[in-house]
């Protein structure tokens, strides 16, 4: 009986301890510099969402670029420039070089969850202080915007 109580007490202790340290590590994530966040083992850089693999076109698909440009002008240009200048959100110049295509498409189609859970998206939110809205962009449309981003970075 004594043994059982001891075991019981210990398991509560460990449980509580585990809970606390989990909390600690997530709150101490906040002030970490970018470089450390990128090292987090669970983060494969592809972001969180439906998109786990993107096949890229080489050369770029001109029709997709054109479609993506239209979507950009209608739904994104208010907050994103094509240079590296930040307006509401970061400028898109170079985005295809610093992010994986899967990450970009997850950010477009699943912004809410990305801002909640993805370390790189959370870093951006800290810089921009505005939450990118989820605009119900279909995966096909997001893929066209991605093609347009590659064009923007190529030229
Ligand atoms: C209301 C302003 C707003 C609109 C409209 C908007 N975004 Fe954003 N976007 C942001 C902000 C702000 C961020 C930075 C993350 C944050 O703070 O939410 C961001 C981040 C991003 C990023 C990550 C950029 C990087 O440097 O890693 C991508 C990609 C992106 N947006 C794509 C889009 C696309 C595609 C559209 C149009 C379909 C769009 N955004 C429309 C505000 C906006």
Boltz pocket constraint, residues with backbone or C-beta under 6 A from the ligand:
constraints:
  - pocket:
      binder: B
      contacts: [[A, 71], [A, 72], [A, 75], [A, 76], [A, 77], [A, 78], [A, 79], [A, 80], [A, 88], [A, 89], [A, 90], [A, 91], [A, 95], [A, 99], [A, 104], [A, 107], [A, 108], [A, 115], [A, 121], [A, 124], [A, 125], [A, 126], [A, 128], [A, 129], [A, 130], [A, 131], [A, 132], [A, 133], [A, 135], [A, 137], [A, 145]]
      max_distance: 6.0
